[in-house]
Amino acid sequence: MKEIRFENVCKSYGKIEVVKDLNLTIKEGERLILLGPSGCGKSTTLRMIAGLEDVTSGSLYMDNQKVNDLPSGKRNVAMVFQNYALYPHMNVINNITYGLKVQKVPADEINRRTEAALEMLQLKEYKDRLPKDLSGGQRQRVALARAVVKQGDYFLLDEPLSNLDAQLRVSARKELVKIHETYKQTLVYVTHDQVEAMTVGDRIALMYQGRLQMVDTPDNVYHRPATIFTAKFIGSPPMNILDMDIYQDKATLANQTLQLSSDWSIYIQQIGEKELAFGIRPEHINLSKTPVQNGWKGHVKYVENHGNSYGIYIDVEGNELIAMSESKKWWPNELVYVEPRMEKIHMFNKQTTNSIGYPKSLIEE
């Protein structure tokens, strides 16, 4: 089993703990995304897998073998670095084949793997060029080709697309998925970009301040976030999190009361939660110029153009929230009525910041 397993792994630099009690299993052959903001510990986690960082405490297993003390060269990993790390004095073909020659792979096998990688990544016409004569996107493809030809059991990528422009990123994401579907390695991909995470990953492991927040499919991370941090980090614009007084079937924001659905009010009473935060994504809010049956009254603060939609920032008695609108029919200081869709709301414990879950009827939808 070419799976990777962290058991209570910690990584410290002196007194600074950057990865804290990590328990995570990466399944054989899956694409797992390590996602989070800068400094959350995701690259350090990847480098521990590669053997470039030591494990301070806990156990790291690869293929059911404890590898805490196993040298990097014996882990059969292929890694793509953020800065590409190409040899400047070697042309493309030599950059790609150098590692194979060091490993004394037979020449005919080197040629076979290299031709396949050049074809897949559209690099044939650049094979004699030096890195300085390539664009950023071309260098990125060379780095990918070098990792592909190694055909390691584990394919590790540390923000490989961060130096590319938006259009190149889209095509590069497709190439990465295609490469993985061809070779089926266990792929671990570090990024801070949630779009990359949602489009590339089979599962997402979201980290914050060295701790794992949630591990699940992109759909579940988006639609059923486990923590307030997850809810706010995933989604653009982020989820609205409102500090409301919730009692039985009523949710009060400042002096305005929202009627909860019977499913939610029964569920909250059953689990006995009292100190709750209310979450609703911007795209799950309906806006109206006339009073609504179950919502709040506020004023537009400003309108943000997103191209195919508009972000409407609204003040509800000192509380700011954002809603999405397909049309630019809202203006600053205009009165607006806000109606959250009850089947799309989220509830979190204020103290732990963890989700309290969902009524059974919503989970089964």
Buried (B, 14 or more C-beta within 10 A) or exposed (E): EBBBBBBEBBBEEEEEBBBBBBEBBBBBBBBBBBBBEEBBBBBBBBBBBBBBBEBBEBEBBBBEEEBBEEEBEEBBBBBBBBEBEBEEEBBBBBBBBEBBEEEEBEEEEBEEBBEBBBEBBEBEEBBEBBBEEBEEBBBBBBBBBBBBBBBBBBBBBBBBBBBBEEEBBEBBBEBBBEBBEEBBBBBBBBBBBBEBBBBBBBBBBBBBBBBBBBBBBBEBBBBBBBBBBBBBBBBEBBBBBBEBBBBEBEBEBBEBBBBBBEBBBBBBEEEEBEEBBBBBBBBBBEBEEEEBEEBBBBEBBEBEEEEEBBBBBBBBEEBEBBBBBEEEEBEEEBEBBBBBEBBBBBBBBEEEBBBBBBBEBBEEE
